[in-house]
Amino acid sequence: MKRKEAIDRITNRQHPWDIVVIGGGATGVATALDAATRGLDVLLVEQSDFGKGTSSRSTKLVHGGVRYLEQGNLTLVRDALRERTMLRRLAPMLVHDLPFFIPCKNAWQRFYFWIGLKLYDLLAGSSGFGKSHSATASMATGLMPTLRPQMHRGGVVYHDGQFDDCRLLIHMARTAASHGACLVNYMTATGLQKDSRGVIQGVELQDRESGANLTVQTRCVINAGGPFSDAVMRLDDASAEPRLAASQGVHIVLPRSFFPGETALIVPRTSDGRVLFMIPWHDRVVIGTTDTPIGHAVLEPTAQQQEIDFLLNTSAEYLTRAPSIQDVTSIFTGVRPLVKNDRSSRTASLSRDHSISVSDSGLVTIRGGKWTTVRKMAEDCVDRSIASAGLQAGSCRTQSISLHAIAGTHQPSVAASSSKAGVFNSPDAVEIANMVAQNPLWNRPITGLPAMRVIDVVWPVRYEMARTVEDVLARRTRWLFLDAAAAIRAAGDVAAILASELDRDESWQRQQVAAFTSVAQHYLNTQYN
Ligand SMILES: Cc1cc2nc3c(=O)[nH]c(=O)nc-3n(C[C@H](O)[C@H](O)[C@H](O)COP(=O)(O)OP(=O)(O)OC[C@H]3O[C@@H](n4cnc5c(N)ncnc54)[C@H](O)[C@@H]3O)c2cc1C
């Protein structure tokens, strides 16, 4: 995961890649991992940072999708539950069990949810996740002391998984790299090259750091552009019909004092018919989410006033202390790439949750799905790519590939615990602790954000391809998502450390702080009142 080495590999390569993946979100990185572990030569390019799109902005649940049960979509739920179990087995330090409470108004509702969740347990099989059970009102108060007793007469507790989306993504990327994949961020796919028959045989790239234009030859191109996959399709066919409908989901983040305890709350139907989650995350609670149609996807979406109002007002109904906008420490917004009906005769809907299509020129496009199911999505996508491009490769191996440096080999130690446990709770903790032991200056707290330390910048720069202040504060650590104002205060010190690691000057540092401060405005509460 060193950017210069990746660029050298790209420029020195004399023969075609087997696969070029466009997009470094969950779908693209899982695809690169799947392809590399089958022995294919794979290059992944991401126009911004890994996870800059939807994949860092999820609700952070590894789940079967309880709400699909009501729709009777048992196959979809069973498949997602299988992936939930597998992900926890492959990355036990990054995915953990989380109990959820569903508040019920009466005994009949409690029975209804209890039956449904017993079916959920049954579909999950021996998953290792906790089993559902009904909970009296006083049990619920014990689990969630700030849940207003007027809002329920007991309910049902069930279990799903919680994870840190971006940390998992980085570990998937490192695992892919360790199996030979070449991954590079800040590299945009700007065009596709075709041979005389109109078949894609190359990708034009622009290095967003140096401005250099590059061309790579390849046997197959996979479009994993998430909400931007329509734009990637237009590189292939300028008149391609849009296939996605974009909708955004907003989360607000509050101090844990608003919702202490280790149990999450799910309201399956709010007063206006939506779903609401309140989820403990580090020393905060994340409340989401909305589902607001938007015209087109942007990389840094902004929450709308009415979305914030909905989340605050509904939280106020359920919590003993009503939160106000001043209490919100961060607001993050993600774009859902919803797949419209796909009528192309060459499209195979390999699952009802995601779709894969192959254009006449050979561009393989994967759309939809969710974080929980990316491993299976990637398997389907690489199978399809091998068949359509006639590649020589083995069968999928990702069911048994542990994600980089899993727990058991690396237990959390000084580094993880002193570095604000959980925020930078890395499976690499032992190596990080060794680095700090050799250079105690790396244990220094960051100015403006004392819970973070110098090593929390140095490590991601050296081993996780962090290139900017935003990469460090938003996606290698999660400070921007937890406390936007604190992240802004830390930006100057983080920029200085980055500059010394990357050999940049003072004007680069100033530009970095300005760029980060501008992005962080989207996460601050000050624009809403
Ligand atoms: C609000 C919300 C909450 C969610 N919560 C959950 C949850 O709790 N659990 C769950 O399982 N799923 C959840 N999901 C779904 C999940 O987050 C998404 O399915 C998943 O992150 C999509 O990943 P992706 O890689 O397809 O897209 P993205 O993460 O958006 O990645 C696409 C990438 O492609 C890059 N790209 C685009 N064009 C180019 C180009 N020309 N060159 C190079 N790169 C390019 C973009 O920069 C982007 O980084 C949620 C989604 C939303 C919106």
PDBQT file of the ligand as one rigid body, heavy atoms in Angstrom, charges set to zero:
ROOT
HETATM    1  C1  LIG A 601     -26.904   6.100   4.432  1.00  0.00    +0.000 C 
HETATM    2  C2  LIG A 601     -26.472   4.708   4.091  1.00  0.00    +0.000 A 
HETATM    3  C3  LIG A 601     -26.355   3.754   5.086  1.00  0.00    +0.000 A 
HETATM    4  C4  LIG A 601     -25.958   2.447   4.772  1.00  0.00    +0.000 A 
HETATM    5  N1  LIG A 601     -25.798   1.555   5.780  1.00  0.00    +0.000 NA
HETATM    6  C5  LIG A 601     -25.419   0.292   5.507  1.00  0.00    +0.000 A 
HETATM    7  C6  LIG A 601     -25.223  -0.635   6.560  1.00  0.00    +0.000 A 
HETATM    8  O1  LIG A 601     -25.350  -0.316   7.746  1.00  0.00    +0.000 OA
HETATM    9  N2  LIG A 601     -24.853  -1.893   6.223  1.00  0.00    +0.000 N 
HETATM   10  C7  LIG A 601     -24.682  -2.280   4.927  1.00  0.00    +0.000 A 
HETATM   11  O2  LIG A 601     -24.411  -3.459   4.706  1.00  0.00    +0.000 OA
HETATM   12  N3  LIG A 601     -24.807  -1.403   3.906  1.00  0.00    +0.000 NA
HETATM   13  C8  LIG A 601     -25.162  -0.126   4.169  1.00  0.00    +0.000 A 
HETATM   14  N4  LIG A 601     -25.293   0.780   3.163  1.00  0.00    +0.000 N 
HETATM   15  C9  LIG A 601     -24.943   0.381   1.801  1.00  0.00    +0.000 C 
HETATM   16  C10 LIG A 601     -23.434   0.432   1.558  1.00  0.00    +0.000 C 
HETATM   17  O3  LIG A 601     -22.842   1.496   2.247  1.00  0.00    +0.000 OA
HETATM   18  C11 LIG A 601     -23.180   0.564   0.064  1.00  0.00    +0.000 C 
HETATM   19  O4  LIG A 601     -23.854  -0.469  -0.606  1.00  0.00    +0.000 OA
HETATM   20  C12 LIG A 601     -21.701   0.452  -0.287  1.00  0.00    +0.000 C 
HETATM   21  O5  LIG A 601     -20.919   1.298   0.522  1.00  0.00    +0.000 OA
HETATM   22  C13 LIG A 601     -21.507   0.839  -1.746  1.00  0.00    +0.000 C 
HETATM   23  O6  LIG A 601     -20.145   0.703  -2.046  1.00  0.00    +0.000 OA
HETATM   24  P1  LIG A 601     -19.602   0.991  -3.501  1.00  0.00    +0.000 P 
HETATM   25  O7  LIG A 601     -18.187   0.588  -3.540  1.00  0.00    +0.000 OA
HETATM   26  O8  LIG A 601     -20.514   0.378  -4.499  1.00  0.00    +0.000 OA
HETATM   27  O9  LIG A 601     -19.766   2.572  -3.683  1.00  0.00    +0.000 OA
HETATM   28  P2  LIG A 601     -18.801   3.724  -3.148  1.00  0.00    +0.000 P 
HETATM   29  O10 LIG A 601     -18.354   3.481  -1.781  1.00  0.00    +0.000 OA
HETATM   30  O11 LIG A 601     -19.478   5.034  -3.385  1.00  0.00    +0.000 OA
HETATM   31  O12 LIG A 601     -17.519   3.601  -4.054  1.00  0.00    +0.000 OA
HETATM   32  C14 LIG A 601     -17.496   3.978  -5.406  1.00  0.00    +0.000 C 
HETATM   33  C15 LIG A 601     -16.168   4.637  -5.660  1.00  0.00    +0.000 C 
HETATM   34  O13 LIG A 601     -15.943   4.784  -7.047  1.00  0.00    +0.000 OA
HETATM   35  C16 LIG A 601     -15.117   5.904  -7.220  1.00  0.00    +0.000 C 
HETATM   36  N5  LIG A 601     -15.162   6.332  -8.622  1.00  0.00    +0.000 N 
HETATM   37  C17 LIG A 601     -16.256   6.737  -9.306  1.00  0.00    +0.000 A 
HETATM   38  N6  LIG A 601     -15.906   7.083 -10.562  1.00  0.00    +0.000 NA
HETATM   39  C18 LIG A 601     -14.562   6.875 -10.687  1.00  0.00    +0.000 A 
HETATM   40  C19 LIG A 601     -13.617   7.067 -11.752  1.00  0.00    +0.000 A 
HETATM   41  N7  LIG A 601     -13.982   7.547 -12.952  1.00  0.00    +0.000 N 
HETATM   42  N8  LIG A 601     -12.327   6.746 -11.517  1.00  0.00    +0.000 NA
HETATM   43  C20 LIG A 601     -11.936   6.268 -10.308  1.00  0.00    +0.000 A 
HETATM   44  N9  LIG A 601     -12.796   6.096  -9.266  1.00  0.00    +0.000 NA
HETATM   45  C21 LIG A 601     -14.091   6.394  -9.452  1.00  0.00    +0.000 A 
HETATM   46  C22 LIG A 601     -15.728   6.911  -6.253  1.00  0.00    +0.000 C 
HETATM   47  O14 LIG A 601     -14.836   7.957  -5.948  1.00  0.00    +0.000 OA
HETATM   48  C23 LIG A 601     -16.093   6.044  -5.065  1.00  0.00    +0.000 C 
HETATM   49  O15 LIG A 601     -15.102   6.060  -4.049  1.00  0.00    +0.000 OA
HETATM   50  C24 LIG A 601     -25.679   2.097   3.441  1.00  0.00    +0.000 A 
HETATM   51  C25 LIG A 601     -25.781   3.058   2.432  1.00  0.00    +0.000 A 
HETATM   52  C26 LIG A 601     -26.168   4.353   2.746  1.00  0.00    +0.000 A 
HETATM   53  C27 LIG A 601     -26.254   5.382   1.682  1.00  0.00    +0.000 C 
ENDROOT
TORSDOF 0
